[in-house]
Amino acid sequence: MAITHDRSPRTDHEVLATTDIGVLLRHGLGHDTFRTALFGDGAIAAAVTLDRLGVLPRSVAYVAKIVRAGGLAYAAGLAEPLPSGAASACLRDWLETAAQVAGTPDDEARAARWLDTVAELIGLRRGSRAATAGPGPA
C-alpha cells in the first residue's frame, strides 16, 4: 500500500483544524523528531491563531524576550502577556504547556525561538495582506 501526499496548499482553516499546538509543544521542545513539526505546522497554526486575534508581531517577540529573561513559568504567570484577553488566554495555555515539559535551559531557549518564529510569521502574513491590498483610494 503506497501513501501519497497531496501537495496542494492548505487553507488556514485546514491548518488550524489539524494542528494541536499544545501536543506539538509537549513533544517538540525536548524531542528532535517532533521539532520540525513544532517549528513548521505548529508555528504556522500559532501565527494564524494569534493573527486572527489581532496580535501584532512585536507583542509575541516581546513575550519571547520575557521567556529568555525569566523563563516559561514566569511568562505563563503573567496576568496578561498579550494586549487582549482572548489572545492572552490562548498564549498562556501554550506557555503553561511548554513550562511543564521544558526540562532544560535549551528547552526554554527553544521555546523562545519558537515564539520568535511565530512573530515572524505573523509579520509575513500582515505584510502579505498589506501588499495585496495595494494603496488606498487616491
C-alpha positions in Angstrom: 0.0 0.0 0.0 1.5 3.3 -1.1 0.9 6.5 0.8 0.6 9.6 -1.4 0.9 13.1 -0.2 -1.4 15.8 -1.6 1.0 18.7 -2.2 -1.8 21.3 -2.7 -1.6 24.2 -0.3 -3.8 24.0 2.8 -6.1 26.8 3.9 -5.7 28.5 7.3 -8.8 26.7 8.4 -7.3 23.3 7.5 -4.0 24.0 9.3 -5.9 25.0 12.4 -8.2 22.0 12.3 -5.4 19.5 12.0 -2.8 21.0 14.3 -2.8 20.7 18.1 -0.2 23.3 19.2 -0.2 22.0 22.8 0.8 18.5 21.7 3.5 19.8 19.4 4.9 21.9 22.2 4.8 18.9 24.6 6.7 16.7 22.2 8.7 19.2 20.1 10.6 21.1 22.8 12.5 18.1 24.1 12.4 15.6 21.2 14.3 16.2 18.0 11.9 14.0 16.0 9.0 16.4 16.6 10.9 19.7 16.3 10.3 20.1 12.6 6.5 19.8 13.2 6.7 22.3 16.1 8.6 24.9 14.1 6.6 24.1 10.9 2.9 23.4 11.3 2.9 24.4 15.0 4.3 27.8 14.4 2.1 28.4 11.4 -1.0 27.4 13.3 0.0 29.6 16.3 0.6 32.6 13.9 -2.7 32.1 12.2 -4.5 31.9 15.6 -2.8 34.9 17.1 -3.1 36.9 13.8 -6.8 36.3 13.8 -7.0 37.6 17.3 -5.3 40.8 16.2 -2.0 40.3 17.9 1.0 42.3 16.5 4.3 40.5 15.8 6.1 42.7 18.3 3.9 41.6 21.1 4.8 37.9 20.5 8.5 38.9 20.1 8.3 40.7 23.4 7.0 37.6 25.1 9.9 35.7 23.6 12.2 38.2 25.4 10.4 37.6 28.6 10.8 33.9 28.3 14.5 34.4 27.7 14.9 36.6 30.7 12.5 35.0 33.2 11.6 31.6 31.9 8.5 29.9 30.6 6.8 29.6 34.0 7.3 33.3 34.7 5.9 34.3 31.3 3.0 31.9 31.8 2.2 33.5 35.1 1.8 37.0 33.7 -1.7 38.3 34.1 -2.0 39.4 30.5 1.1 38.5 28.3 -0.7 40.0 25.2 -2.8 43.1 24.8 -6.2 41.3 24.6 -7.8 38.8 27.0 -8.6 36.2 24.4 -5.0 36.2 22.9 -3.5 36.2 26.4 -5.6 33.1 27.4 -4.5 31.3 24.2 -0.8 32.1 24.6 -0.9 31.4 28.3 -2.2 27.8 27.6 0.8 27.3 25.3 3.3 28.8 27.7 1.9 26.7 30.6 2.2 23.5 28.4 5.7 24.4 27.4 6.7 25.2 31.0 5.5 21.8 32.2 7.7 19.9 29.7 10.8 22.2 29.5 13.4 20.3 31.4 16.5 22.1 30.4 17.7 25.7 29.6 17.9 24.5 26.0 14.2 23.7 26.0 13.4 27.2 27.4 15.6 28.8 24.7 13.9 26.7 22.0 10.5 27.9 23.2 11.7 31.5 22.9 12.9 30.8 19.4 9.6 29.2 18.6 7.8 32.4 19.8 10.2 34.5 17.6 9.3 32.3 14.6 5.6 32.8 15.3 6.1 36.5 15.5 7.9 36.5 12.1 5.1 34.5 10.5 2.5 36.9 11.8 4.6 39.8 10.3 4.8 37.9 7.0 1.0 37.4 7.0 0.3 41.0 7.7 2.9 42.2 5.1 1.4 39.9 2.5 -2.1 41.3 3.2 -0.9 44.8 3.0 0.9 44.2 -0.3 -2.2 42.6 -1.9 -4.5 45.3 -0.6 -2.5 47.9 -2.5 -2.7 51.6 -2.0 -5.9 53.1 -0.7 -8.2 55.3 -2.8 -6.4 58.3 -4.4 
